[in-house]
Structure formats: C-alpha cells, structure tokens
C-alpha cells in the first residue's frame, strides 16, 4: 500500500457532538450535554496522550478557585472608591461552579471532591501606607456583601505573624502591613477534576481519542467536517458532527479561523507564558496555609499578580510563588514557535498592530520579566517571604495563556482583553472559548452561556434539568442572601469543605 493510500482520509464517524481538547472546558460541557441529551453521541479529540496536560494541569495554573475573594485586580480603585462590580460578577459565576460540582458529586459523576477541591484561606496582602489603605478600603467595600462571607481585616503585626508565619519571619515591620482574609477559600486541582469527568464520560459511552490532533474544521451540508490526524500513525480521518466545541486552550483561535466563521474575524491572540518558584522544603510548606495575593506591578497582566500559594495536589501540600511572566509565540506549552504567526490574517492585522502600539506598558513589563535571572526572582519572593533561601526553591514552567485581542471600531482598532471570550456562529453549530483568567474557575457558567447561545430553542425544555444542576440558575445570589446561604451550606457539605 502506498503512503498516499495509507494516509488517505477515512470517513468513519457520524456524531452529534465533537469536543476538541480533553481539558476542563470540554469535560464540563460534555458532562452537561450528557445529562441534558443522553441520547446524543460525543467524541473528544486530544492531541496529547492524556487528559488535562495543558492549562488544566495543576502545575500549570494557580488553582485558586477564582471567586475574587483575594485577587486585587478584580477590585480596582477608581477616583478614590473601590469598584467591586467585577469581583461580584466573578464570584456569582464561581457559585455556579460550586453548585454544578456538588450536583455531579451527588450523582457519582465526580467521584471524590477531596481529589480536586480543598479548603485553603484566601488572603489579600498590602505593604506600605498606600497599599494598607487600599486593603482597608477594599475590606470595607466587601465585608457586608453576601457573597464574601466572614471577611476579616487586620493591620496588627501580631495577627499577621499568627496568620502568615513564613511572611512574618525576618520582616521589618517599620513598613506597615495589612491583610484581609476569608477562611472559606479553596484550592482546586482542575486536572484531577477533568480526569474524574472524563472517566465518567467514557463509562457513559463517550469516546475519548488521545494522540489525535484536529487539523481542520469545515462546513459541509449543514454539518461540520472535522479532520483529525493520529499523531502516532500519521493516519487521518474525517468525522462529521452536528455541533463542535473548540475547547483547545490557546489553539481555539486558529481552529475557529480554519472553520471560517465570520464571528472570529478580527480576533487575535497574544501569548503569555509563565514560570513558578516551587518550594522543595517540606518544613516551609507545612508552615504556610494560605493563598496570599498582592498588588500587581504596573503594566503587568492580571495573570501575573504575585502570590504565595498553598496547593493541594494528589493529597500532598505544595507551595508556589509567582508567576513570573514570559513570552514565546507558542499558543500551547507543547505548541510550536510558528503558532502566533500562523494565526495572523488580513482581518486581524489591524487589531494586532493596534494593540501592539497601545500596550507599551505590557511590552516593557514582559521584557523586564524575560530578563530576570534567579537572583531577581528570589528578590521578588523575598518581598513576601523575607528569609527565603535559594536552595529551598526550584523553577518550574507554568502553562501558556493566549490573551484575547478583540476587534473594536475607531482609532484603537483592537483591545487586549484579560478575561474569557465565548465565540459562536450565528447558527449555534460551533463555538469556542478564547482567553484565560478566570478561566477554569467559571467553566460551568461559561458553558451554560454557550448552551443559551447555541441551543436557545431547547432552553425551555432543558430548564428543569439545568435548575437541578445549578439551583440558582436564572437568579442573582447577590440579590438573594437567603438563597446564597442555603446553597453555600449545601456546597460546603457536598464538596466536603466544612471545617474539621
């Protein structure tokens, strides 16, 4: 048999749903659709040989459970006042996640919550008069809000030392410090959660094909023709699907471009990489039990907000500091240096150039970060942990993020966005998620938005099932404190987050 015959495309499958990428987004949407339409067939294609090996991997992200409890970039100070609107919006979406995960645990789809979610206090940290004032004002703005229960504040050095002993050791307290905290914060391992979802999916009949890279997506006769290459054998096949979700992280942009939908026109992507310092000293790891977020450097993207971060991965505590931002043209950690250049189109050049001209602060910040050596990285750590020693920390590479460049009219041409953007065609037959933070933390809310956009004619029929999965569906918990309290208690118990 000739090579051309051997590698010829084979049409082997007709399916209802193709999910591209075996990360948390595809796993979440697949779980929802299996309950809403159990008769629909699903196939997941993943270019790597296992699930959750890119952005969903626990060592590739902060695992904060972005509920905006401690992340200061979600509560900017504007004209002397703290704007909490973004923090409240993200927290609302995270409550959707907690409810959906609880439902999945109750129904045996997620098998063990302690594998993917654990209680870890969330702490906001400020040093110096200006930051202490900001932390206090932020606390005042949030402490009585129903979605931020039991928030506390202190600018007392003894309280600081009691809560954060590693950060207190060797600190010169002549410079004032302040913290606010919520003990009910969480650490989340999205890799473990993804694997639980996909294990249940395979048990339910979903086929997951690892080592299969989606090379092309084209429209054909009202369906989507998805061309897939087996990266181990070189064989290609074509699968026809009624609906395609591109949950491929950074590669969502080029795949949606290949699909040719007009809604992706003008969109670009700006890749940002990251590194962490990971603690190797077990004694230090045990002495710290919090996610401590501080203020970002001027010009830094939100994903680069520094934090000293307790992790719980495979039952073991860990401690990270960072991230330190970097830059490569790759769209995935396992991508190629041509990814960015291949994403350039006539339709998005204006957006890309416009952002390049506008974001001088970000460019300067990234250059500074790329040039940092280990000495400079340790100096940044010592702003949080004054007695940190080089020998107790190792450098690891975090995941790759592709920030959304959104087309806009007017003289600016494009806008660099630091959130997520859901893109779908007008027929609702294909969709993808672009962007990063807060990303995985709000996956259920993002996927419900996808359902509303792409399956609007079914939402009435699906309404009761959606309210089973997410009891607050269609409501704002910030406007209903009693319902929030009820659902908070339910999710705390179901996810095994109650204090021992």
C-alpha positions as CSV (number, residue, x, y, z in Angstrom):
1,X,0.0,0.0,0.0
2,X,1.4,3.4,-0.9
3,X,1.9,6.2,1.7
4,X,-0.8,8.3,0.0
5,X,-3.3,5.4,0.2
6,X,-2.2,4.6,3.8
7,X,-2.7,8.2,4.9
8,X,-5.9,8.8,2.9
9,X,-8.8,10.4,4.8
10,X,-11.3,8.0,6.1
11,X,-14.9,8.9,7.0
12,X,-15.5,6.7,9.9
13,X,-17.9,8.5,12.3
14,X,-21.1,10.5,12.3
15,X,-21.6,12.0,15.7
16,X,-23.8,14.6,17.4
17,X,-21.1,16.4,19.3
18,X,-17.3,16.8,18.8
19,X,-15.3,18.2,21.7
20,X,-11.8,19.4,20.8
21,X,-9.4,19.2,23.7
22,X,-9.5,17.0,26.8
23,X,-9.3,19.8,29.3
24,X,-11.8,21.2,31.9
25,X,-13.9,23.1,29.4
26,X,-14.7,20.2,27.1
27,X,-15.1,17.9,30.2
28,X,-17.6,20.3,31.7
29,X,-19.7,20.9,28.5
30,X,-19.6,17.1,27.8
31,X,-21.0,16.4,31.3
32,X,-23.8,18.9,30.9
33,X,-24.8,17.7,27.5
34,X,-24.8,14.0,28.6
35,X,-27.4,14.9,31.2
36,X,-29.4,17.3,29.0
37,X,-29.4,15.0,26.0
38,X,-28.3,11.5,27.0
39,X,-29.1,10.2,23.5
40,X,-26.5,12.4,21.8
41,X,-23.2,10.8,20.8
42,X,-20.0,12.5,21.7
43,X,-16.3,12.2,20.7
44,X,-13.4,14.0,22.4
45,X,-10.2,14.5,20.4
46,X,-7.0,15.4,22.3
47,X,-3.6,15.9,20.6
48,X,-1.7,14.8,23.7
49,X,-1.6,11.3,25.2
50,X,-3.6,12.1,28.3
51,X,-6.2,14.4,29.8
52,X,-5.6,17.9,31.3
53,X,-2.0,18.2,30.3
54,X,-2.0,21.8,29.2
55,X,-3.8,24.7,31.0
56,X,-5.9,22.3,33.2
57,X,-2.8,20.7,34.7
58,X,-2.5,21.6,38.4
59,X,1.2,22.7,38.0
60,X,0.2,24.9,35.0
61,X,-2.3,27.2,36.8
62,X,-2.8,28.8,40.3
63,X,-5.8,26.6,41.2
64,X,-7.2,29.4,43.1
65,X,-10.9,28.8,42.5
66,X,-11.3,32.4,41.3
67,X,-14.1,33.6,43.4
68,X,-12.4,37.1,43.7
69,X,-12.1,36.7,47.4
70,X,-8.4,37.8,47.4
71,X,-7.4,38.8,43.8
72,X,-6.9,42.5,44.0
73,X,-7.0,43.1,40.2
74,X,-10.8,42.4,40.4
75,X,-11.4,45.3,42.8
76,X,-9.7,48.4,41.2
77,X,-9.6,51.7,42.9
78,X,-11.3,54.4,40.8
79,X,-11.4,58.0,41.9
80,X,-10.8,57.0,45.5
81,X,-13.5,54.4,45.5
82,X,-13.2,50.6,45.3
83,X,-15.1,49.2,42.3
84,X,-16.4,45.7,43.4
85,X,-18.6,45.0,40.3
86,X,-16.1,42.7,38.6
87,X,-15.4,40.8,41.8
88,X,-19.1,40.3,42.4
89,X,-19.6,39.1,38.9
90,X,-16.8,36.5,39.0
91,X,-18.0,35.4,42.5
92,X,-21.5,34.8,41.1
93,X,-20.1,32.6,38.4
94,X,-17.9,30.7,40.8
95,X,-21.0,29.9,42.9
96,X,-22.4,28.3,39.7
97,X,-19.3,26.1,39.6
98,X,-19.7,25.1,43.2
99,X,-23.4,24.1,42.7
100,X,-22.6,22.2,39.5
101,X,-19.7,20.3,41.0
102,X,-21.9,19.5,44.0
103,X,-24.6,18.1,41.8
104,X,-22.0,16.0,39.9
105,X,-20.7,14.6,43.2
106,X,-24.2,13.7,44.4
107,X,-24.8,11.8,41.1
108,X,-21.5,10.0,41.1
109,X,-20.0,11.7,38.1
110,X,-17.4,13.4,40.2
111,X,-16.2,10.6,42.4
112,X,-14.1,12.2,45.2
113,X,-14.2,16.0,45.8
114,X,-11.1,15.9,48.0
115,X,-9.1,15.0,45.0
116,X,-10.0,18.3,43.3
117,X,-11.1,20.8,45.9
118,X,-9.8,21.6,49.4
119,X,-10.3,24.4,51.9
120,X,-7.4,27.0,51.9
121,X,-7.8,30.5,53.2
122,X,-7.7,33.3,50.7
123,X,-5.6,36.4,51.8
124,X,-5.1,39.8,50.3
125,X,-1.8,41.4,51.3
126,X,-0.6,45.0,51.2
127,X,2.6,46.7,52.4
128,X,3.3,50.4,52.7
129,X,0.8,53.2,53.5
130,X,-0.9,53.3,50.1
131,X,-1.5,49.6,49.9
132,X,-2.6,49.3,53.5
133,X,-5.1,52.0,52.9
134,X,-6.3,50.2,49.8
135,X,-6.6,46.8,51.6
136,X,-8.7,48.5,54.3
137,X,-11.0,50.3,51.9
138,X,-11.4,47.1,49.8
139,X,-12.4,45.2,53.0
140,X,-14.9,47.9,53.9
141,X,-16.4,47.6,50.4
142,X,-16.8,43.8,50.6
143,X,-17.2,42.8,54.2
144,X,-21.0,43.2,54.2
145,X,-21.6,41.7,50.8
146,X,-23.4,38.4,50.9
147,X,-21.1,36.7,48.5
148,X,-18.0,37.5,50.7
149,X,-18.9,35.8,54.0
150,X,-16.9,36.2,57.1
151,X,-14.2,38.5,55.6
152,X,-11.8,39.8,58.2
153,X,-9.1,42.6,58.2
154,X,-6.1,43.3,60.3
155,X,-3.2,45.7,60.2
156,X,-1.8,44.3,63.5
157,X,1.7,42.8,63.3
158,X,0.9,40.0,65.8
159,X,-2.1,38.9,63.8
160,X,0.0,39.0,60.6
161,X,2.6,36.8,62.2
162,X,0.0,34.3,63.5
163,X,-1.8,34.0,60.2
164,X,1.3,34.1,57.9
165,X,4.4,33.0,59.9
166,X,6.6,32.5,56.8
167,X,5.9,36.0,55.6
168,X,6.5,37.5,59.1
169,X,9.9,35.9,59.7
170,X,12.6,38.5,59.2
171,X,10.1,41.2,58.1
172,X,10.9,44.8,59.0
173,X,7.5,45.9,60.4
174,X,8.5,49.5,60.4
175,X,6.9,49.4,57.0
176,X,3.2,48.9,57.7
177,X,1.4,45.8,56.5
178,X,-2.3,44.8,56.3
179,X,-4.2,41.7,55.3
180,X,-7.8,40.8,54.7
181,X,-8.9,37.2,54.5
182,X,-11.7,34.7,54.1
183,X,-11.0,31.2,55.7
184,X,-13.5,29.5,53.4
185,X,-11.4,29.9,50.2
186,X,-10.5,26.9,48.2
187,X,-7.6,25.3,46.2
188,X,-8.7,23.4,43.1
189,X,-6.9,20.8,41.1
190,X,-8.6,21.1,37.7
191,X,-6.6,18.3,36.3
192,X,-8.0,15.8,38.8
193,X,-11.5,17.2,38.2
194,X,-11.1,16.8,34.5
195,X,-10.0,13.2,34.8
196,X,-13.0,12.4,37.0
197,X,-15.3,13.9,34.5
198,X,-13.7,12.1,31.6
199,X,-13.7,8.8,33.4
200,X,-17.4,9.1,33.9
201,X,-17.9,10.2,30.3
202,X,-16.1,7.1,29.0
203,X,-18.2,4.9,31.3
204,X,-21.3,6.6,29.8
205,X,-20.3,5.9,26.2
206,X,-18.3,8.9,25.2
207,X,-15.2,8.0,23.2
208,X,-12.0,9.9,24.1
209,X,-9.3,9.6,21.5
210,X,-5.9,10.7,22.8
211,X,-3.0,11.3,20.4
212,X,-5.4,12.7,17.8
213,X,-4.9,16.3,16.6
214,X,-7.7,18.2,14.9
215,X,-6.2,19.6,11.7
216,X,-9.2,21.2,10.0
217,X,-12.8,22.1,10.6
218,X,-15.0,22.8,7.6
219,X,-18.7,23.3,7.0
220,X,-20.4,20.7,4.8
221,X,-24.1,20.2,4.2
222,X,-25.3,21.7,7.4
223,X,-22.8,19.7,9.4
224,X,-19.1,20.2,10.4
225,X,-16.4,18.0,8.9
226,X,-13.6,17.6,11.4
227,X,-10.3,16.3,10.0
228,X,-8.2,14.5,12.6
229,X,-4.7,13.1,12.4
230,X,-3.4,10.3,14.6
231,X,-0.1,11.7,15.6
232,X,1.4,8.3,16.2
233,X,0.5,6.6,12.9
234,X,0.0,9.6,10.6
235,X,-3.4,8.3,9.6
236,X,-6.2,10.9,9.1
237,X,-9.9,10.5,9.4
238,X,-12.9,12.7,8.9
239,X,-15.7,12.9,11.5
240,X,-19.0,14.7,10.7
241,X,-20.7,16.4,13.6
242,X,-23.9,18.4,14.2
243,X,-22.1,20.5,16.8
244,X,-18.4,21.3,17.5
245,X,-16.9,22.8,20.6
246,X,-13.4,24.0,20.4
247,X,-12.0,23.8,24.0
248,X,-8.4,23.7,22.9
249,X,-7.0,26.4,25.0
250,X,-4.6,28.6,23.0
251,X,-5.3,26.7,19.8
252,X,-9.0,27.6,19.9
253,X,-8.3,30.8,17.9
254,X,-6.6,29.1,14.9
255,X,-9.1,26.3,14.8
256,X,-12.0,28.7,14.7
257,X,-10.2,30.6,12.0
258,X,-10.0,27.4,10.0
259,X,-13.7,26.9,10.5
260,X,-14.2,30.1,8.6
261,X,-17.0,31.5,10.8
262,X,-17.4,35.3,10.3
263,X,-17.7,35.8,14.1
264,X,-13.9,35.1,14.5
265,X,-12.9,37.8,12.0
266,X,-10.7,40.5,13.6
267,X,-9.9,38.4,16.7
268,X,-6.2,37.8,17.5
269,X,-4.3,36.3,20.3
270,X,-1.3,37.5,22.5
271,X,0.5,34.6,24.1
272,X,2.0,35.0,27.6
273,X,4.0,32.2,29.3
274,X,4.8,31.9,32.9
275,X,7.1,30.4,35.5
276,X,6.8,29.5,39.2
277,X,9.2,29.1,42.1
278,X,8.2,25.8,43.8
279,X,9.2,25.1,47.3
280,X,11.2,21.9,48.0
281,X,11.5,22.3,51.7
282,X,8.7,20.3,53.5
283,X,9.1,22.2,56.7
284,X,8.4,25.5,55.0
285,X,5.5,24.0,53.0
286,X,3.8,23.0,56.3
287,X,4.3,26.4,57.9
288,X,2.2,28.2,55.3
289,X,-1.5,27.6,54.7
290,X,-3.0,30.3,52.5
291,X,-3.2,31.8,49.1
292,X,-1.8,35.2,49.5
293,X,-2.3,37.7,46.7
294,X,-0.7,41.1,46.5
295,X,-0.7,44.0,44.1
296,X,0.5,43.6,40.5
297,X,3.4,45.6,39.1
298,X,2.4,48.5,36.8
299,X,1.8,47.1,33.3
300,X,1.5,43.5,34.5
301,X,-1.3,41.4,33.1
302,X,-3.8,40.1,35.7
303,X,-2.5,36.5,35.3
304,X,0.8,37.8,36.7
305,X,-0.5,39.1,40.0
306,X,2.1,37.8,42.5
307,X,1.0,35.2,45.1
308,X,2.4,32.9,47.7
309,X,0.2,29.9,47.1
310,X,-0.6,26.8,49.0
311,X,-1.6,23.9,46.6
312,X,-3.0,20.5,47.4
313,X,-2.2,18.1,44.6
314,X,-2.7,14.3,44.8
315,X,-3.2,14.7,48.5
316,X,0.1,16.5,49.1
317,X,0.6,20.1,50.1
318,X,2.8,22.3,47.9
319,X,3.9,25.9,47.9
320,X,4.3,28.1,44.9
321,X,5.4,31.7,44.3
322,X,4.9,33.7,41.1
323,X,4.1,33.6,38.4
324,X,6.9,35.3,36.5
325,X,5.6,36.2,33.1
326,X,7.5,35.4,29.9
327,X,6.9,35.4,26.3
328,X,7.0,32.9,23.4
329,X,5.0,32.8,20.2
330,X,3.6,29.4,21.2
331,X,-0.1,29.1,21.8
332,X,0.3,26.0,23.9
333,X,3.0,24.8,26.2
334,X,3.5,21.9,23.8
335,X,2.9,24.2,20.7
336,X,5.3,25.5,18.1
337,X,7.1,28.8,17.6
338,X,5.0,29.3,14.5
339,X,1.7,29.4,16.3
340,X,1.4,33.2,16.6
341,X,2.5,33.8,13.0
342,X,0.1,31.2,11.6
343,X,-2.8,33.0,13.4
344,X,-2.2,36.2,11.5
345,X,-4.9,37.1,9.0
346,X,-5.7,40.1,6.9
347,X,-8.8,40.5,9.0
348,X,-7.0,40.7,12.3
349,X,-3.8,42.6,11.4
350,X,-5.3,45.9,12.4
351,X,-6.4,44.6,15.8
352,X,-2.9,43.1,16.4
353,X,-1.0,46.1,15.3
354,X,-3.3,48.4,17.2
355,X,-2.8,46.5,20.5
356,X,1.0,46.4,19.8
357,X,1.1,50.2,19.6
358,X,-1.1,50.7,22.6
359,X,0.3,48.3,25.1
360,X,3.8,49.8,25.7
361,X,3.4,49.2,29.4
362,X,2.8,45.5,28.9
363,X,5.7,45.2,26.5
364,X,8.1,46.8,28.9
365,X,6.9,44.6,31.7
366,X,7.3,41.4,29.7
367,X,10.8,42.4,28.5
368,X,11.8,43.1,32.2
369,X,10.3,39.7,33.2
370,X,12.1,37.8,30.5
371,X,15.4,39.3,31.5
372,X,15.0,38.3,35.2
373,X,17.5,35.8,36.5
374,X,17.2,33.6,39.5
375,X,18.6,36.3,41.8
376,X,15.9,38.7,40.6
377,X,13.2,36.1,41.0
378,X,14.3,35.4,44.6
379,X,14.3,39.1,45.4
380,X,10.6,39.3,44.3
381,X,9.9,36.3,46.5
382,X,11.6,38.0,49.5
383,X,9.1,40.9,49.3
384,X,6.6,38.2,50.5
385,X,8.9,35.9,52.4
386,X,12.0,37.9,53.6
387,X,14.0,34.9,54.7
388,X,13.6,32.8,51.6
389,X,16.7,30.9,50.7
390,X,17.7,30.0,47.1
391,X,18.2,26.3,48.0
392,X,14.6,25.8,49.1
393,X,13.1,26.7,45.7
394,X,13.1,25.4,42.2
395,X,12.0,27.0,38.9
396,X,9.2,25.3,37.0
397,X,7.3,26.3,33.9
398,X,3.6,27.1,34.1
399,X,1.0,26.9,31.3
400,X,0.8,29.0,28.2
401,X,-2.0,31.6,28.1
402,X,-3.3,33.4,25.0
403,X,-4.9,36.7,25.9
404,X,-7.8,37.8,23.6
405,X,-7.3,40.7,21.2
406,X,-10.8,41.8,20.4
407,X,-11.6,43.9,17.3
408,X,-13.2,47.3,18.0
409,X,-14.2,50.2,15.8
410,X,-12.5,53.5,16.0
411,X,-8.9,54.7,16.2
412,X,-7.8,52.0,18.6
413,X,-8.6,49.1,16.2
414,X,-8.1,46.4,18.8
415,X,-8.4,45.8,22.6
416,X,-6.3,43.4,24.7
417,X,-8.7,41.5,27.0
418,X,-7.7,39.7,30.1
419,X,-10.8,37.5,30.5
420,X,-12.5,34.8,28.5
421,X,-14.5,35.3,25.3
422,X,-17.0,32.9,24.0
423,X,-17.3,32.8,20.2
424,X,-20.0,31.0,18.3
425,X,-21.5,31.2,14.8
426,X,-25.0,32.5,14.2
427,X,-26.4,29.0,13.7
428,X,-25.1,27.9,17.0
429,X,-23.5,24.8,15.5
430,X,-19.9,25.7,16.5
431,X,-18.4,27.5,19.4
432,X,-15.1,28.0,21.2
433,X,-13.6,29.7,24.2
434,X,-10.8,32.1,24.0
435,X,-8.7,33.7,26.7
436,X,-7.6,32.9,30.2
437,X,-8.3,34.2,33.7
438,X,-10.6,33.4,35.4
439,X,-11.0,30.5,33.0
440,X,-11.4,27.1,34.6
441,X,-13.0,28.5,37.8
442,X,-16.0,29.7,35.9
443,X,-16.2,26.8,33.4
444,X,-19.8,25.8,34.3
445,X,-21.1,29.4,34.0
446,X,-19.3,29.8,30.6
447,X,-20.7,26.5,29.3
448,X,-24.2,27.5,30.4
449,X,-23.8,30.7,28.4
450,X,-22.7,28.5,25.5
451,X,-25.9,26.4,25.8
452,X,-28.0,29.5,25.9
453,X,-26.3,30.9,22.7
454,X,-26.1,27.7,20.7
455,X,-29.2,25.8,21.9
456,X,-31.7,28.6,22.6
457,X,-34.6,26.6,21.1
458,X,-34.0,23.9,23.7
459,X,-33.6,26.0,26.8
460,X,-37.2,25.8,27.9
461,X,-37.1,22.1,27.6
462,X,-33.8,21.9,29.4
463,X,-34.8,24.4,32.1
464,X,-35.8,21.9,34.9
465,X,-32.6,19.8,34.4
466,X,-30.4,22.9,34.4
467,X,-32.0,24.0,37.7
468,X,-31.3,20.6,39.1
469,X,-27.6,21.0,38.2
470,X,-27.5,24.7,39.2
471,X,-30.3,25.6,41.6
472,X,-29.6,29.3,41.3
473,X,-29.9,29.2,37.5
474,X,-31.6,32.4,36.3
475,X,-31.1,34.2,39.7
476,X,-28.5,36.5,41.2
477,X,-27.3,35.3,44.5
478,X,-26.1,38.7,45.4
479,X,-29.7,39.8,45.4
480,X,-30.9,36.8,47.4
481,X,-28.7,36.4,50.6
482,X,-31.0,33.7,52.0
483,X,-30.7,31.5,48.9
484,X,-26.9,32.1,48.9
485,X,-26.6,31.0,52.5
486,X,-28.7,27.9,51.7
487,X,-26.6,26.9,48.6
488,X,-23.4,27.8,50.4
489,X,-24.2,25.4,53.2
490,X,-25.2,22.7,50.6
491,X,-22.0,23.0,48.6
492,X,-19.8,23.2,51.7
493,X,-21.2,19.9,52.8
494,X,-21.4,18.1,49.4
495,X,-17.8,19.2,48.5
496,X,-16.5,18.2,51.9
497,X,-15.3,21.7,52.7
498,X,-16.8,22.0,56.2
499,X,-14.1,22.8,58.7
500,X,-13.0,19.8,60.7
